[in-house]
Amino acid sequence: MMMMQDLGIEAKEAAVREVAKLLPLPDSLANIASTRADYLQRQQANDAQLSTSVMTQVEQARAGIDALCASQKTIAQLRENFVLIDKLCQECQTLIEHHDMIKLLSNARNNLNTTLKDVEGMMSISVEAAEARDSLSDDRELVRTFERLTALEGKRRFALATAASHKEAGKLSEYFEDVNRTREKFEATLWGHVRNFFHLSKESPQTLVRALRVVEMQEILDQQQAEEAVESEGGSLSALPNARGSKKPPTMPGNPLMPPRTSGDQPREKSRFGGRGYKDKCYEEIQKAVEARFNKLLSTLVDEDLKAALEEANAIAGELPDMYDYVAPCFPPRYEIFQLMVQLYTERFIQMLRRLGDRANDLTNIEILKVTSWVVQYQEQLIGLGVDESLAQVCSESGAMDPLMNAYVDRMQGTMQVWYTNILEADKAQPVKKTEDGRCYTHAAVDLFRILGEQVQVVQENSTDVMLYRIALAVIQVMGDFQAAERQRLDEPAADMDLELLCAMVNNNLRCYDLAMELSSNVMEALTPYYAEQVNFEDTCKGFSEVAKEAVQQTVKLIFEDPGMKELIAKLYQKDWYDGLVTEYLVETFADYFGDVRMYIEERSFRRFVEECLEETIIVYVDHLLTQRNYIREETLERMRLDEEVLTEFFKEYMNPAKVEKRVQPLGELRELASSESVDAFTLSYTNLLQNHPDCPPEIVEKLVALREGIPRKDAREVVQECKDVYNHSLVNGDLPKTGLLFSRLTCLPKAALRKK
């Protein structure tokens, strides 16, 4: 009691000290009310906290008392159980001699329980099969139905294996036939979804994904069964394929775009461990769907209506972007479904092209171009979808279009042949056209290349690379045929031809060369490098330059076939020639012709024309020198010298002086040879002649010696023999010298004059 009083006093003193701290000054008395309210609030909070703490401790104490009561009950029950065990042990001591019977009874009871469970499972198979069939009406339950069927088939296999030795096993199999019917109905539904993959991918992609998931699940089950079979046989699992990673869209070796086998092909080799082969079946159903999609196109339209066939082909090809956007995401990536669809579609489009090729002769060129234009469009579509360019060009590279291209090219070449023949005939019948500055021309060049350019442009805009390649070859052939036709005209006698027409041919072919180079440049730019390497326009383009040269040569022949020219040439080394009445008039005739020709043809061709005239003049002079029957005298040599001066002076007005002197030089060298007075002089002159003209045969010396008056036969033979020795020693390894511009063209020498040593 005293202790409680002491505690009260201490508390009171502590309170006084606390109040003194709160009220240190007289002014603090004004805050007594607020201070009291604050302390009342704190007191209430402390009371609430204290009450809560007390209640918590009370609850914990109560829970502890309940636990003690429960423990006491459990201990009492354990004591009763121990008493019962002791009692049972005492009873069992009297049953030891009946242990065998007890064991048999236990086994019988276990077997009975197992049999009852098996019977209950077998009795439920029919019910579960019916439930599985009913669930097929809901596409969302496709995977669940597959799982049910798989479980049912596992029960069936166990039951049949258990009853295999029993005489009633056959009836049991009939009882399970309902499971087989359910499986057949399920697979019919599954493959119906797979065949309808294109529609489902856009309308119900979940259904398609579920169907493919079932295919994958069955492949895994097949793999597991195969592994179990291998293990039971003691084999190695490494020989088994990986069900989820090994199978890819089936293709034929060596061709990246050959389809998987059709229904009529030999079946693929199946594993000796069985399995349902759902993935192979999946590919087969996809192929059947594609075949059905192409059935109308390949069975009817392609043979009856080209326009409708191409429209149908466009509609089918237009599905490929949807294949990429909708179908491919539904399939596992390892299926490579988009590549497979490109493969299947392309192979059937190739069939379409082959069928069209079979009746290529019945199609017009416009229709063939429509077909090739569709092929180009299809290739561009594939490339736009990310297909490799080499695979996108399989349609055009497969050979299916060859009959179509052959028909088109053959017709084009035939038409072009008729056209250029008409063009050339029109050139002969119509007067030659002239430009403002007097250049002669006809419309042949422009008309020819306008037509060729149109053909190339049409094919370039509407066809494939291989078609453009074929047209390029055809254009080269047409240009070659056109050149051959012009050469055939140039083979006509020069006297029957017109000077203006020949000059027009010269200009036309030079114009053709420029147009051919321009056309070839356009074609080569359009061709791919692979085809461009196989096309050679250069030789054909040069052919026009060669025809222009031949036309120039024919123009020269025309001048020398002129009656007045022939009359003058016939007087060479005759009396009028000695009197200066041949060469002087000859160059005057040249001057008249040169004035006209210079106006009629291009300057570059005119220079070649003048050179040809000078070369032909020298040949004519040498030919007549060697074939004339008069002896060579001093006045002959003097007249020859004057001719050299006249010709040199005249041609220098039109040609480079150095070229003129080089062309006229053989006349001076032959004059020196003809004026020789001894064997050594002949030999020296002939040696000098050979240095500039290695093809000059010793027969030239023999003829000149024969025209010299007063040379004994013995000396003549010695001169000829010495010159032959000089000629033979000049040959390199006994080979003939390179043909020159003069002696190989002489008509007075036989062809055997240029002989080997």
C-alpha positions, 0 to 999 in steps of 0.5 A: 500500500505504501508502495502505491502511495509512493508511486502516486507521489512520484507521479504527481511530482513529475506532473508538476515538473512537466507543468513547470516546463510548459508554463515557465513565464506568466504569459504562458498562462494564456495558453493553458486551454490549448495545452489542456486540449492537446493533452486530452487528445494525446490521452485519448490516443494512448487509451485507445492504443492501450486498449487495442494492445490488451485485446490482442494479448487476450486473443492470443491467450485464448488461442493458446488455450484452444490449442492446448485443448486440441492437443489433449484430445489428440493425445487421448486418441493416440492412446486409444489407437495404441490400445487397439493396435496392441489388441489386434496384434494379440489377435493376429498371433493366432492367424499366422498359419493362414498366411497363404490364404490371406495373400490370395484373398488380397491379390483377388481383391486387387485384381477385382478392383483393377478389372472394375476400373478397366471395365469402367474405362472401356464402358466410357469409350463409346460415350467419350467417342460420341462426345468427341463427335459432337464437339467437331461441330465447334471449330474452337474445340478442334484441338480438344477433340484431337486430344480426346481422340488420342486418349481414346485410342490409347485406351483402345490399344491397351484394352486390345493388348490386354484381351489379345489372347482371349477368344472374345478379342474380335468382338471387343474390336467391333465394340471399339469401331466407334472410335475409328469412325470418330477418327475418320470424321475428325480427319475429314473435318481437319483436311477440309480446313486445310484445303480451305486454307486460303479462305480461312486465313482471312475469315477465320485464321484461328481455325486454320492455326488450330488445324495446323497445331493438330498436324504438329501434335500428331507429328510429335506423337508419331515421333514418340511412337517411333522412338519407343519402337526403336528402343524396344528393338534395341536400335539407335535413335539417331537414325530417326528424323526430327518430326518438327524440323526435318520436313520441308515443302517437297520439291524435285531435285535439281529444280527449285520450282517443281511441285510436290507429287500429285495424286497419281504419283508414287507415294512417298516412302513412309517410316517403317515404324508407322505414323499417320504422316499428317504433314505429308497429308497436309502438303497433299491437301494444299496441292489438291486445293491449288489444283482445284483453283487452277482447274477451270483455267487449265481444263477449259479457258486456256483452250477456248478463250485466251482473254478469259484465260489471262483474266483468270490467270491474273485473278489467281496470281493476285492471290499471292499477296494474300498468301504472303499477308494472311496464309504464311503467318498462320503456318509455322515458318519451317513449312515455307508455305509462301515459297511452296505456293509460289512453286505450285502456282508457277508450275501450273502457269507454266502448264498454261503457257505450254498449252498456249504454245501448242496452239501458237500458230492459231494466236495472233502476234497481238495475242502472243504479246498479251501472253508475254506481257502477262508473264512480265507482270507476273514476274514483277509481282513475284519480285515485289513479294521478295522472290529471288529474281532467278526464281521469278523468271522461271516462267520465261526461262522454262522453255514453255514460251519457246513455241510462242516466241518462235511463232512471233519471231518467225512472223516478224522476220517474214513480215520484215523481209516483205517490208524491206523488199518492198522498200528496196523495190520502191527505191528502184522505182521512185526517183532519188531524193536530194537534200538542200545541199544536194545529198542523194538519199532514199527513205529506205534507211529511215523506214527500215529502222523505224519499223525495227525500232517499233518492233523492239519497243513493242516487245520491250514494253510487253515481254520478257528478257528472253523474248527481247533477246530473241527479237534482238537476234531477229533484228540482227538477222533482218539487218543482215538480210537487208545488207545481203539484198543490197549487195545483190543489187550491187552485183548488177552490171555497173553500166545498168545502174544510176549514179545518183542511186549508187550515191544514195546507197552510199549515204543510206548505208552510212545513215543505217550504220548510225541508226543501227548503233543507236538501236543496238545501244537501246537494246543492249541497255534493256537486256540483262547482262546474261543476254547482252553477252550473247548478242553481237550487234557490232559486226552487223552494224559494221556491215552497213559500213562495208555495204557503203564501201562496196557502193563506193566501189560500184560507183567507181566501176560505173565511172570506168564503165562510162563509154567515154572513159572506156574509149580513152582507156582503150587508147592507152599506150597508143598513138593518141596517148603519145600525143597527150590526148588520153590522160589529160582528157581522162582527168577532165572526165574525172573532174566532171564526175567528181563535181557531181559525186562530191555534191551527192555523197558525204565528204568522208565517203567522197574521200574514199571514192577519190582514193578508189578512183586513183587506185583503179586508175593505177591498176588500169595503167599498169594492166594496159602497160603489161598487155600492150603490144608495142615495144617500150621506147624512150618516148614511152618512158617519157610519156609515162613520166608525164602521166605520173605528173598529170595524175599527181597534180590532179588528185592532189586537189582532192586527196592528201598529197602524201597519199597521192604520191604513194598511190602513184609511186608504182608507176614510177617504179615500174618505169624505172624497172622498164628503163633498166639496161643491165641485169644488175640494173633490173635486179636492183630496180626489182629489189626496190620495187619489192620493198614497197610492194612485196606481192609484186611477182617476177612475172611483172619483170618477165613481161616488161623484159619481153616489151623491151626491144634489143635485149637478147633472149639469153640476157632476158632469161638471166634477168628473169631468173635473177629476179625470181631468186630475189623474189623467193629470197624475200619470202618469209618461211616460204609463205606468200606475202601480204596482198597489196592494193595493186598487183593482186588486182591486176587482170593481166596476171594469172592467180597462180602468179603469187606462188610459194617458193 
